Amino acid sequence: MANVHYRLVEHEGGWVYKAGDVFSERYATYEEAREAAERTAAEQRLPGATEDIEFQDEVGDWHEEVSPGQDRPETDVTG
């Protein structure tokens, strides 16, 4: 099972949460960013519909696979 880690950091005069190298929008306070990160982490754990997906990997190759709606990542928020 995949793990998604959201980390809170100061950024451009405010606060953001990051997943890997991707930044969220900027929030004025740490508390606002924390609430948004917790909300996002909870949404990632919700089951969805099983569907066919297509994605491009880091070297530019395209892949097709079935994404089971019950196959949700574990999430956490730090910082």
N, CA, C and O atoms as CSV, one atom per row, in Angstrom:
chain,resi,resn,atom,element,x,y,z
A,1,MET,N,N,0.847,-1.176,0.000
A,1,MET,CA,C,0.000,0.000,0.000
A,1,MET,C,C,0.895,1.242,0.000
A,1,MET,O,O,1.932,1.275,0.663
A,2,ALA,N,N,0.487,2.235,-0.735
A,2,ALA,CA,C,1.253,3.483,-0.831
A,2,ALA,C,C,1.064,4.333,0.422
A,2,ALA,O,O,0.048,4.246,1.111
A,3,ASN,N,N,2.066,5.150,0.690
A,3,ASN,CA,C,2.003,6.122,1.781
A,3,ASN,C,C,2.184,7.509,1.187
A,3,ASN,O,O,3.094,7.733,0.389
A,4,VAL,N,N,1.315,8.446,1.578
A,4,VAL,CA,C,1.428,9.830,1.146
A,4,VAL,C,C,1.695,10.670,2.389
A,4,VAL,O,O,0.902,10.673,3.330
A,5,HIS,N,N,2.816,11.379,2.383
A,5,HIS,CA,C,3.216,12.194,3.522
A,5,HIS,C,C,3.058,13.668,3.165
A,5,HIS,O,O,3.631,14.141,2.184
A,6,TYR,N,N,2.288,14.379,3.955
A,6,TYR,CA,C,2.128,15.819,3.791
A,6,TYR,C,C,2.948,16.499,4.877
A,6,TYR,O,O,2.831,16.173,6.058
A,7,ARG,N,N,3.781,17.449,4.461
A,7,ARG,CA,C,4.663,18.133,5.405
A,7,ARG,C,C,4.378,19.628,5.353
A,7,ARG,O,O,4.331,20.214,4.271
A,8,LEU,N,N,4.188,20.246,6.508
A,8,LEU,CA,C,3.934,21.685,6.598
A,8,LEU,C,C,5.255,22.439,6.635
A,8,LEU,O,O,6.164,22.095,7.391
A,9,VAL,N,N,5.345,23.478,5.800
A,9,VAL,CA,C,6.558,24.293,5.755
A,9,VAL,C,C,6.188,25.755,5.524
A,9,VAL,O,O,5.159,26.061,4.921
A,10,GLU,N,N,7.048,26.655,6.016
A,10,GLU,CA,C,6.883,28.074,5.709
A,10,GLU,C,C,7.285,28.301,4.263
A,10,GLU,O,O,8.249,27.712,3.772
A,11,HIS,N,N,6.527,29.172,3.579
A,11,HIS,CA,C,6.814,29.404,2.163
A,11,HIS,C,C,6.234,30.753,1.742
A,11,HIS,O,O,5.042,31.002,1.920
A,12,GLU,N,N,7.066,31.609,1.192
A,12,GLU,CA,C,6.677,32.900,0.640
A,12,GLU,C,C,5.782,33.710,1.568
A,12,GLU,O,O,4.742,34.224,1.156
A,13,GLY,N,N,6.196,33.816,2.811
A,13,GLY,CA,C,5.482,34.639,3.777
A,13,GLY,C,C,4.245,34.005,4.373
A,13,GLY,O,O,3.460,34.690,5.029
A,14,GLY,N,N,4.053,32.725,4.165
A,14,GLY,CA,C,2.903,32.020,4.719
A,14,GLY,C,C,3.267,30.579,4.975
A,14,GLY,O,O,4.426,30.254,5.230
A,15,TRP,N,N,2.278,29.721,4.908
A,15,TRP,CA,C,2.468,28.295,5.161
A,15,TRP,C,C,1.854,27.477,4.029
A,15,TRP,O,O,0.824,27.854,3.470
A,16,VAL,N,N,2.484,26.366,3.697
A,16,VAL,CA,C,1.985,25.426,2.702
A,16,VAL,C,C,2.174,24.022,3.234
A,16,VAL,O,O,2.906,23.802,4.198
A,17,TYR,N,N,1.509,23.076,2.600
A,17,TYR,CA,C,1.861,21.680,2.841
A,17,TYR,C,C,2.409,21.127,1.543
A,17,TYR,O,O,2.012,21.542,0.454
A,18,LYS,N,N,3.331,20.179,1.674
A,18,LYS,CA,C,3.990,19.567,0.522
A,18,LYS,C,C,3.734,18.067,0.526
A,18,LYS,O,O,3.676,17.428,1.576
A,19,ALA,N,N,3.586,17.529,-0.669
A,19,ALA,CA,C,3.586,16.082,-0.874
A,19,ALA,C,C,4.706,15.845,-1.871
A,19,ALA,O,O,4.562,16.152,-3.055
A,20,GLY,N,N,5.818,15.304,-1.401
A,20,GLY,CA,C,7.006,15.188,-2.252
A,20,GLY,C,C,7.534,16.578,-2.544
A,20,GLY,O,O,7.823,17.340,-1.622
A,21,ASP,N,N,7.663,16.916,-3.820
A,21,ASP,CA,C,8.150,18.236,-4.218
A,21,ASP,C,C,7.020,19.174,-4.627
A,21,ASP,O,O,7.283,20.259,-5.147
A,22,VAL,N,N,5.773,18.782,-4.406
A,22,VAL,CA,C,4.623,19.570,-4.839
A,22,VAL,C,C,4.082,20.386,-3.668
A,22,VAL,O,O,3.807,19.852,-2.593
A,23,PHE,N,N,3.935,21.703,-3.902
A,23,PHE,CA,C,3.418,22.618,-2.891
A,23,PHE,C,C,1.915,22.809,-3.053
A,23,PHE,O,O,1.394,22.798,-4.168
A,24,SER,N,N,1.228,22.983,-1.935
A,24,SER,CA,C,-0.179,23.385,-1.963
A,24,SER,C,C,-0.245,24.886,-2.215
A,24,SER,O,O,0.778,25.550,-2.382
A,25,GLU,N,N,-1.458,25.401,-2.238
A,25,GLU,CA,C,-1.600,26.854,-2.242
A,25,GLU,C,C,-1.083,27.387,-0.905
A,25,GLU,O,O,-0.935,26.625,0.050
A,26,ARG,N,N,-0.809,28.689,-0.835
A,26,ARG,CA,C,-0.259,29.293,0.379
A,26,ARG,C,C,-1.398,29.694,1.311
A,26,ARG,O,O,-2.434,30.191,0.871
A,27,TYR,N,N,-1.188,29.469,2.594
A,27,TYR,CA,C,-2.138,29.856,3.637
A,27,TYR,C,C,-1.482,30.878,4.545
A,27,TYR,O,O,-0.271,30.844,4.760
A,28,ALA,N,N,-2.281,31.782,5.074
A,28,ALA,CA,C,-1.750,32.870,5.899
A,28,ALA,C,C,-1.198,32.369,7.231
A,28,ALA,O,O,-0.224,32.919,7.745
A,29,THR,N,N,-1.812,31.331,7.790
A,29,THR,CA,C,-1.373,30.854,9.104
A,29,THR,C,C,-1.048,29.361,9.058
A,29,THR,O,O,-1.490,28.628,8.174
A,30,TYR,N,N,-0.272,28.950,10.028
A,30,TYR,CA,C,0.064,27.537,10.186
A,30,TYR,C,C,-1.209,26.718,10.401
A,30,TYR,O,O,-1.362,25.638,9.831
A,31,GLU,N,N,-2.122,27.240,11.229
A,31,GLU,CA,C,-3.349,26.516,11.546
A,31,GLU,C,C,-4.192,26.272,10.299
A,31,GLU,O,O,-4.746,25.185,10.134
A,32,GLU,N,N,-4.297,27.265,9.422
A,32,GLU,CA,C,-5.055,27.086,8.180
A,32,GLU,C,C,-4.415,26.025,7.294
A,32,GLU,O,O,-5.109,25.192,6.711
A,33,ALA,N,N,-3.098,26.058,7.197
A,33,ALA,CA,C,-2.386,25.069,6.386
A,33,ALA,C,C,-2.542,23.682,6.988
A,33,ALA,O,O,-2.726,22.710,6.254
A,34,ARG,N,N,-2.472,23.572,8.291
A,34,ARG,CA,C,-2.614,22.279,8.969
A,34,ARG,C,C,-4.002,21.698,8.726
A,34,ARG,O,O,-4.140,20.513,8.422
A,35,GLU,N,N,-5.035,22.539,8.861
A,35,GLU,CA,C,-6.400,22.074,8.625
A,35,GLU,C,C,-6.575,21.602,7.183
A,35,GLU,O,O,-7.205,20.572,6.941
A,36,ALA,N,N,-6.024,22.343,6.230
A,36,ALA,CA,C,-6.127,21.969,4.819
A,36,ALA,C,C,-5.390,20.657,4.553
A,36,ALA,O,O,-5.887,19.804,3.817
A,37,ALA,N,N,-4.222,20.494,5.142
A,37,ALA,CA,C,-3.448,19.265,4.959
A,37,ALA,C,C,-4.182,18.064,5.563
A,37,ALA,O,O,-4.223,16.993,4.956
A,38,GLU,N,N,-4.753,18.238,6.740
A,38,GLU,CA,C,-5.498,17.155,7.385
A,38,GLU,C,C,-6.722,16.784,6.551
A,38,GLU,O,O,-7.032,15.602,6.398
A,39,ARG,N,N,-7.415,17.781,6.012
A,39,ARG,CA,C,-8.584,17.546,5.162
A,39,ARG,C,C,-8.181,16.780,3.890
A,39,ARG,O,O,-8.847,15.826,3.489
A,40,THR,N,N,-7.084,17.216,3.271
A,40,THR,CA,C,-6.594,16.557,2.058
A,40,THR,C,C,-6.180,15.125,2.345
A,40,THR,O,O,-6.493,14.219,1.572
A,41,ALA,N,N,-5.477,14.913,3.452
A,41,ALA,CA,C,-5.045,13.560,3.824
A,41,ALA,C,C,-6.249,12.649,4.046
A,41,ALA,O,O,-6.236,11.491,3.630
A,42,ALA,N,N,-7.285,13.163,4.696
A,42,ALA,CA,C,-8.496,12.362,4.942
A,42,ALA,C,C,-9.190,12.019,3.628
A,42,ALA,O,O,-9.662,10.895,3.454
A,43,GLU,N,N,-9.256,12.975,2.699
A,43,GLU,CA,C,-9.894,12.725,1.403
A,43,GLU,C,C,-9.157,11.646,0.612
A,43,GLU,O,O,-9.782,10.881,-0.121
A,44,GLN,N,N,-7.850,11.581,0.756
A,44,GLN,CA,C,-7.071,10.568,0.034
A,44,GLN,C,C,-7.395,9.153,0.506
A,44,GLN,O,O,-7.224,8.194,-0.246
A,45,ARG,N,N,-7.857,9.021,1.737
A,45,ARG,CA,C,-8.161,7.700,2.290
A,45,ARG,C,C,-9.565,7.210,1.940
A,45,ARG,O,O,-9.878,6.043,2.179
A,46,LEU,N,N,-10.420,8.075,1.379
A,46,LEU,CA,C,-11.797,7.688,1.065
A,46,LEU,C,C,-11.833,6.738,-0.128
A,46,LEU,O,O,-11.147,6.967,-1.125
A,47,PRO,N,N,-12.622,5.679,-0.033
A,47,PRO,CA,C,-12.732,4.776,-1.172
A,47,PRO,C,C,-13.464,5.465,-2.326
A,47,PRO,O,O,-14.257,6.385,-2.127
A,48,GLY,N,N,-13.178,5.000,-3.505
A,48,GLY,CA,C,-13.812,5.548,-4.699
A,48,GLY,C,C,-14.237,4.429,-5.619
A,48,GLY,O,O,-14.296,3.267,-5.218
A,49,ALA,N,N,-14.533,4.786,-6.855
A,49,ALA,CA,C,-14.946,3.805,-7.853
A,49,ALA,C,C,-13.720,3.171,-8.501
A,49,ALA,O,O,-12.682,3.814,-8.654
A,50,THR,N,N,-13.852,1.906,-8.878
A,50,THR,CA,C,-12.800,1.255,-9.654
A,50,THR,C,C,-12.877,1.800,-11.069
A,50,THR,O,O,-13.956,1.842,-11.659
A,51,GLU,N,N,-11.738,2.220,-11.620
A,51,GLU,CA,C,-11.744,2.817,-12.950
A,51,GLU,C,C,-10.437,2.541,-13.679
A,51,GLU,O,O,-9.404,2.270,-13.067
A,52,ASP,N,N,-10.511,2.618,-14.996
A,52,ASP,CA,C,-9.315,2.523,-15.824
A,52,ASP,C,C,-8.616,3.870,-15.792
A,52,ASP,O,O,-9.263,4.908,-15.927
A,53,ILE,N,N,-7.300,3.864,-15.616
A,53,ILE,CA,C,-6.543,5.112,-15.606
A,53,ILE,C,C,-5.392,5.024,-16.600
A,53,ILE,O,O,-4.929,3.936,-16.944
A,54,GLU,N,N,-4.951,6.161,-17.043
A,54,GLU,CA,C,-3.804,6.281,-17.929
A,54,GLU,C,C,-2.893,7.329,-17.319
A,54,GLU,O,O,-3.359,8.398,-16.922
A,55,PHE,N,N,-1.589,7.037,-17.238
A,55,PHE,CA,C,-0.659,7.988,-16.642
A,55,PHE,C,C,0.690,7.918,-17.329
A,55,PHE,O,O,1.041,6.926,-17.967
A,56,GLN,N,N,1.431,9.002,-17.178
A,56,GLN,CA,C,2.767,9.093,-17.750
A,56,GLN,C,C,3.783,8.993,-16.623
A,56,GLN,O,O,3.655,9.679,-15.609
A,57,ASP,N,N,4.795,8.143,-16.792
A,57,ASP,CA,C,5.810,7.996,-15.753
A,57,ASP,C,C,6.893,9.064,-15.894
A,57,ASP,O,O,6.841,9.910,-16.786
A,58,GLU,N,N,7.870,9.003,-14.997
A,58,GLU,CA,C,8.911,10.032,-14.929
A,58,GLU,C,C,9.808,10.094,-16.165
A,58,GLU,O,O,10.474,11.105,-16.388
A,59,VAL,N,N,9.837,9.037,-16.966
A,59,VAL,CA,C,10.655,9.054,-18.189
A,59,VAL,C,C,9.822,9.313,-19.442
A,59,VAL,O,O,10.343,9.277,-20.557
A,60,GLY,N,N,8.519,9.575,-19.256
A,60,GLY,CA,C,7.670,9.955,-20.375
A,60,GLY,C,C,6.886,8.828,-21.017
A,60,GLY,O,O,6.177,9.065,-21.994
A,61,ASP,N,N,6.987,7.603,-20.502
A,61,ASP,CA,C,6.229,6.484,-21.055
A,61,ASP,C,C,4.815,6.482,-20.477
A,61,ASP,O,O,4.617,6.757,-19.294
A,62,TRP,N,N,3.837,6.169,-21.328
A,62,TRP,CA,C,2.440,6.112,-20.908
A,62,TRP,C,C,2.069,4.690,-20.508
A,62,TRP,O,O,2.537,3.718,-21.100
A,63,HIS,N,N,1.207,4.589,-19.478
A,63,HIS,CA,C,0.762,3.300,-18.958
A,63,HIS,C,C,-0.746,3.336,-18.752
A,63,HIS,O,O,-1.318,4.387,-18.465
A,64,GLU,N,N,-1.385,2.178,-18.903
A,64,GLU,CA,C,-2.798,2.011,-18.600
A,64,GLU,C,C,-2.919,0.913,-17.555
A,64,GLU,O,O,-2.241,-0.111,-17.632
A,65,GLU,N,N,-3.788,1.138,-16.582
A,65,GLU,CA,C,-4.043,0.111,-15.578
A,65,GLU,C,C,-5.399,0.355,-14.945
A,65,GLU,O,O,-6.024,1.394,-15.159
A,66,VAL,N,N,-5.842,-0.610,-14.169
A,66,VAL,CA,C,-7.091,-0.483,-13.437
A,66,VAL,C,C,-6.756,-0.018,-12.033
A,66,VAL,O,O,-5.899,-0.591,-11.360
A,67,SER,N,N,-7.444,1.028,-11.602
A,67,SER,CA,C,-7.254,1.554,-10.254
A,67,SER,C,C,-8.441,1.123,-9.396
A,67,SER,O,O,-9.538,1.663,-9.540
A,68,PRO,N,N,-8.227,0.143,-8.495
A,68,PRO,CA,C,-9.336,-0.300,-7.649
A,68,PRO,C,C,-9.725,0.793,-6.653
A,68,PRO,O,O,-8.856,1.385,-6.014
A,69,GLY,N,N,-10.990,1.057,-6.521
A,69,GLY,CA,C,-11.459,2.127,-5.647
A,69,GLY,C,C,-11.169,1.902,-4.176
A,69,GLY,O,O,-11.179,2.846,-3.386
A,70,GLN,N,N,-10.914,0.667,-3.808
A,70,GLN,CA,C,-10.628,0.365,-2.400
A,70,GLN,C,C,-9.139,0.433,-2.086
A,70,GLN,O,O,-8.752,0.319,-0.924
A,71,ASP,N,N,-8.310,0.613,-3.086
A,71,ASP,CA,C,-6.853,0.632,-2.929
A,71,ASP,C,C,-6.394,2.056,-2.610
A,71,ASP,O,O,-5.851,2.737,-3.480
A,72,ARG,N,N,-6.605,2.505,-1.389
A,72,ARG,CA,C,-6.317,3.870,-0.991
A,72,ARG,C,C,-4.994,3.933,-0.209
A,72,ARG,O,O,-4.649,2.978,0.487
A,73,PRO,N,N,-4.268,5.022,-0.313
A,73,PRO,CA,C,-3.001,5.126,0.408
A,73,PRO,C,C,-3.209,5.427,1.886
A,73,PRO,O,O,-4.262,5.909,2.303
A,74,GLU,N,N,-2.184,5.130,2.656
A,74,GLU,CA,C,-2.134,5.610,4.033
A,74,GLU,C,C,-1.568,7.027,3.964
A,74,GLU,O,O,-0.717,7.313,3.122
A,75,THR,N,N,-2.029,7.907,4.835
A,75,THR,CA,C,-1.582,9.299,4.801
A,75,THR,C,C,-1.193,9.765,6.194
A,75,THR,O,O,-1.650,9.225,7.201
A,76,ASP,N,N,-0.331,10.789,6.228
A,76,ASP,CA,C,-0.023,11.438,7.500
A,76,ASP,C,C,0.405,12.878,7.224
A,76,ASP,O,O,0.796,13.228,6.111
A,77,VAL,N,N,0.320,13.696,8.262
A,77,VAL,CA,C,0.693,15.106,8.189
A,77,VAL,C,C,1.717,15.362,9.282
A,77,VAL,O,O,1.503,15.021,10.445
A,78,THR,N,N,2.848,15.978,8.887
A,78,THR,CA,C,3.889,16.315,9.860
A,78,THR,C,C,4.288,17.769,9.692
A,78,THR,O,O,4.012,18.396,8.670
A,79,GLY,N,N,4.937,18.286,10.710
A,79,GLY,CA,C,5.473,19.649,10.629
A,79,GLY,C,C,4.717,20.629,11.445
A,79,GLY,O,O,5.062,21.810,11.467
